[in-house]
Amino acid sequence: MAQYILNKHRQSAADGGNFEVHNVSTCGHLPDAENRIHIGYYESCGPAKAEAKRKYPGNAADIDGCYHCCRPCHTG
């Protein structure tokens, strides 16, 4: 199982304007430690992204998987 986090800060509009879910174990593009929200430990990014959307329903439409470490969950 891998630890997943959500970036507190929205990406720039040019980069999609999303809040990204990251796999702490495999990502080379993690936000600074103070900008991470712990989501939990999951087998894959799908359940982690779903949990982030459940925890933060006001931002659910803007939560996406990181292109680099959660590509199956990255929608653009």
C-alpha positions in Angstrom: 0.0 0.0 0.0 1.2 3.5 -0.8 0.6 6.8 1.1 -1.3 9.4 -0.9 -1.5 13.1 -0.2 -3.4 16.0 -1.7 -1.7 19.3 -2.5 -3.3 22.2 -0.6 -2.5 24.6 -3.4 -4.3 24.6 -6.7 -2.0 24.4 -9.8 -1.8 27.3 -12.1 -4.5 27.6 -14.8 -1.8 26.7 -17.4 -1.2 23.4 -15.6 -4.9 22.6 -15.3 -5.9 24.5 -12.2 -6.4 21.4 -10.1 -5.6 20.2 -6.7 -3.4 17.1 -7.3 -3.3 13.7 -5.5 0.2 12.3 -5.2 1.8 9.0 -4.3 4.4 9.8 -1.7 6.5 6.8 -2.5 7.0 7.3 -6.2 6.5 11.0 -7.0 9.3 13.3 -7.9 6.9 16.3 -8.0 5.6 16.4 -4.4 4.5 19.7 -2.9 6.4 21.0 0.1 5.6 19.2 3.3 3.6 22.1 4.7 1.3 22.0 1.6 0.4 18.3 1.9 -2.9 16.9 3.2 -2.7 13.2 4.2 -5.4 11.2 2.3 -4.4 7.7 3.5 -2.9 4.5 2.3 -4.3 2.8 -0.7 -3.5 0.1 -3.3 -3.8 2.6 -6.2 -4.6 6.2 -7.0 -8.3 5.6 -7.8 -9.5 5.0 -4.2 -7.1 7.8 -3.0 -8.6 10.3 -5.5 -12.1 9.2 -4.5 -11.3 9.7 -0.8 -9.9 13.2 -1.5 -13.1 14.1 -3.3 -15.2 12.7 -0.5 -13.2 14.6 2.2 -13.3 17.9 0.2 -16.6 17.9 -1.7 -16.4 21.7 -2.3 -13.3 21.1 -4.5 -14.2 17.6 -5.8 -14.5 18.8 -9.4 -11.0 20.2 -9.2 -9.2 17.2 -7.7 -7.1 15.2 -10.1 -4.3 12.7 -10.1 -0.7 13.8 -10.6 0.4 13.3 -14.2 3.8 11.9 -13.0 2.8 9.5 -10.2 -1.0 8.9 -10.6 -1.3 8.8 -14.4 -4.2 6.4 -14.4 -6.1 9.0 -12.3 -5.0 12.0 -14.2 -7.7 13.5 -16.4 -6.0 16.6 -17.7 
